[in-house]
Structures are given as structure tokens and as C-alpha cells.
Amino acid sequence: MSGPTIPVARSPEAARLGNAFRDVRKARGLSLTEMAKALQCSINTVRWHEAGATLFRADVLERAASHLGCTVDELMAGQTQSLRPKEDA
């Protein structure tokens, strides 16, 4: 019997993008569950994106950036220093 599958980054670039995505999500104060609902996917899918094991489709990346209140470029660059927690509307 084997244990759970652990996501492994496909490449250093995929790992960097996944880390940037996780950093922005956490800076916004969003849980994995909230992000999964926003992206209309499972929590495991978000985990795999954050680990860099699954590459983002363009439409998912755009939806994530929109929900996180940043641009795709900011998200891909990991420019989290300038991103403040998202305010409630």
C-alpha cells in the first residue's frame, strides 16, 4: 500500500510560479478552500499548482490573478511585496 502522492515541480520555473501564486494567495488571506472555489477546481488542484507540479492554463491564471486583485504579470513575477491584503467589498 502506498502513501499519498506528493506533487513535485516540473521545472524550476514552474516551482517559482507556484511559490509566487501561494505567496500572493497567503498575502490576500485566502485559504486553499477559498482559492479552489474561486478557480472552480479542487483543493488538490490548487496544491499541485502551488507546488509547480501542474502548469497553469491561461484562463485559470487570468481567473486567479483577477480574484487575487493583481495582474497576471504581477502574479507571474511574484511581486507580492506591493500587494496588500484584499479589502472586503
C-alpha positions as CSV (number, residue, x, y, z in Angstrom):
1,M,0.0,0.0,0.0
2,S,1.5,3.4,-1.0
3,G,1.1,6.7,0.7
4,P,-0.4,9.9,-0.7
5,T,1.1,11.3,-3.9
6,I,3.3,14.3,-3.3
7,P,3.4,16.9,-6.0
8,V,6.9,17.5,-7.5
9,A,7.7,20.6,-9.5
10,R,8.0,20.1,-13.2
11,S,10.8,22.7,-13.6
12,P,12.4,25.4,-11.6
13,E,10.2,28.0,-13.4
14,A,7.1,26.0,-12.6
15,A,8.2,25.9,-8.9
16,R,8.8,29.7,-8.9
17,L,5.4,30.4,-10.4
18,G,3.7,28.1,-7.9
19,N,5.6,29.7,-5.0
20,A,4.6,33.2,-6.2
21,F,1.0,32.1,-6.5
22,R,1.0,30.7,-3.0
23,D,2.7,33.8,-1.6
24,V,0.0,36.1,-3.2
25,R,-2.8,33.8,-2.0
26,K,-1.5,33.9,1.5
27,A,-0.8,37.7,1.4
28,R,-4.5,38.1,0.5
29,G,-5.5,35.9,3.5
30,L,-7.2,33.3,1.3
31,S,-7.4,29.6,2.3
32,L,-6.8,26.8,-0.1
33,T,-10.6,26.1,0.0
34,E,-11.4,29.8,-0.9
35,M,-9.0,29.7,-3.8
36,A,-10.3,26.4,-5.1
37,K,-13.9,27.8,-5.0
38,A,-12.7,30.9,-6.9
39,L,-10.9,28.8,-9.5
40,Q,-13.8,26.3,-9.7
41,C,-11.4,23.4,-9.0
42,S,-10.4,21.1,-6.2
43,I,-8.1,21.9,-3.3
44,N,-5.7,19.3,-4.6
45,T,-5.5,21.1,-7.9
46,V,-4.6,24.4,-6.1
47,R,-1.9,22.4,-4.1
48,W,-0.5,21.0,-7.3
49,H,-0.4,24.4,-8.9
50,E,1.4,25.8,-5.9
51,A,3.9,23.0,-5.9
52,G,4.6,23.7,-9.6
53,A,3.6,20.1,-10.5
54,T,0.7,21.3,-12.7
55,L,1.1,24.1,-15.1
56,F,-1.5,26.9,-15.2
57,R,-3.8,27.1,-18.2
58,A,-4.0,30.7,-19.4
59,D,-7.7,31.0,-18.4
60,V,-7.0,29.7,-14.9
61,L,-4.1,32.1,-14.5
62,E,-6.2,35.0,-15.6
63,R,-9.0,34.0,-13.2
64,A,-6.5,33.6,-10.3
65,A,-5.0,37.0,-10.9
66,S,-8.4,38.6,-11.1
67,H,-9.6,37.0,-7.9
68,L,-6.3,37.9,-6.2
69,G,-6.6,41.6,-7.3
70,C,-3.4,41.6,-9.3
71,T,-2.3,41.3,-12.9
72,V,-1.1,38.1,-14.5
73,D,2.3,39.8,-14.9
74,E,2.5,40.6,-11.1
75,L,1.4,37.1,-10.2
76,M,4.0,35.5,-12.6
77,A,6.7,37.8,-11.3
78,G,5.9,37.1,-7.7
79,Q,5.7,40.8,-6.9
80,T,4.0,40.2,-3.6
81,Q,5.8,43.0,-1.7
82,S,3.5,45.6,-3.3
83,L,0.3,43.5,-2.9
84,R,-1.7,44.2,0.2
85,P,-4.5,42.0,1.6
86,K,-7.6,42.3,-0.5
87,E,-10.2,44.5,1.2
88,D,-13.8,43.3,1.6
89,A,-16.1,45.0,-0.9
